[in-house]
Structure formats: structure tokens, C-alpha cells
Amino acid sequence: MGTAFDEFLTTAKAAATEASTLLRANFQSDYDMTQKREGTLVTEIDLRAERTIRSIITEAYPDHAIISEETGRDGAARFTWVVDPLDGTANYVAGFEHYCASIALLDEGEPVVGVVVHPQREETYTAVAGSGAQRNGQRISVSSADSLPESAVLFGISPPIIDDCRLRRVYQHLFPPDRSRGLRQLGAGACDLSFVANGTFECFLDKYTSPWDVAAGSLLVEEAGGKVTDWDGSPVNFTAEERDVGIIASNGRVHADLRQLYRNETANPNTN
């Protein structure tokens, strides 16, 4: 199993690295962009990077399926690649260096290979199921914080949160300095998850994200010793539709506390 997955990792690294070279070469340059139906941005660089990744994967594994942010779903097979050619497009457009290329391989829906490349930081995060997680070839591990007051929290915000008062209250609960070391919304889920995996942050929360934003990063967290679930404690559905993925990713030590906090708010009759 390890040999086969290592071969997949080589392909994923090659594709993510080539896409990242393109991203960095065009960072803070002039390029065309449009606004998608849901209001998010897509640039010509997103599209070029996605074509690059798809070409490399398809040439290596023509029988595999692919799910990607800009092109959608292509095929159905045991092995499915989940691709975000540019995670953090809004950051990229703004000239903020928190963006990355993200590629995961699912085996019957479960991540078995994950690669996240940060072009500006020159960091490549990799993971293979059962083999640990690495940054630039060096093993990484999640933090040792044991409580939420010791934890720095990354979180995602998507339009459905406007109507989700319970989720808003979870975030509000964590905001005071005696309840966490602070909340940060950085706008690139795959990047954020790599920072949980390397121990910089203790957890990442999002209830309305997409498979390509979190599939690779989730494997990084788990292989670095952390834990990843949906908000109800079940496994994350990495083949769900856009904006239909819920995720709690943590160092594992504070996971139960995060889930209990959400359960408390779910049971709260006050919906204001």
C-alpha cells in the first residue's frame, strides 16, 4: 500500500509544485478576473493552474476521477483527486501572501494523499495515510495545548453563517481572551489546516466549506497527530457539494471541548 500511495504522492507534488510556480510568477501582476455566481472571485491564474494540475493527473491516471473548484466533477472511480488550484483567491487578488495550491487523493472517499504548497513561504506540506505529515521533508506534529484557553482558533466564514445563530454563538463564545488565545479568519482553509498540522494553531472551524478547501489539509492534521470530524463527530464527507462540508480540525486534545461547545449552543433555545 505504501508504495502505491508514494507513487500518487509524487504525482500530487509535481502537479502542486508546477501550479504553485505559476501562482507565484503571476502574484501581484495584471490578470483577468471575474465574479462567480455566488460572489467569489476567479482569476485567469486559477484557471491556468487548474488546467496544469488536471493535465498532470489525467496523463498519469486517466481512469481516476477529479473534483476541482473551477471545473467541477469529472468521472467516478475508486480513486478521486480533489483539487483547489488556488486556495485563497481573494487574498491573492489583494496581494496578501496567504494562499496555496491544494491536492488530495481520495480512496473510496477517504483522503490517502495530501499536498499543500505555499508559494510565497516556499513550503510544501505532504501526507500519506499511515505515514505521518511533513513540511519540506521534515516531520511535523500538532501542538500540545490541552485546553481552549490555551488554543488559537482559525475559522472560516461563508454566507450561510448569516442564518446560523448557533454557529455565530460558538465563535462569540471563543472570542474573549479568557476563553481562547484568539480567533483568526485568514481566508484560505487549506493553508489554515497546514498551520494546525504544524502546531502554530490549535484548531480550524468551518461549517459551510467545500471539499477542495479541506481534503488535503485534513489529512495533514490527522497524520500530524490531530483529529478531524464533522460538527456532529462523524467523518467529514469529502465528496459533498460546494459549501456543504462541515469540519472541526484540532490538535485532538481540545476536540471534545469544541464539540461540547457546539452541542451546548445547539441545545440553547435562544436563537437570537
Secondary structure by P-SEA (a helix, b strand, c coil): caaaaaaaaaaaaaaaaaaaaaaaaacccbbbbbbccccccccaaaaaaaaaaaaaaaaacccbbbbbccccccccccbbbbbccccaaaaaaaccccbbbbbbbbccccccbbbbbbccccbbbbbccccccccccbbbbbbcccccccbbbbbcccccccccaaaaaaaaaaccccccccccccccaaaaaaaaaaccccbbbbccccccccaaaaaaaaaaccccccccccccccccccccbbbbbccccaaaaaaaaaaaaaaccccc
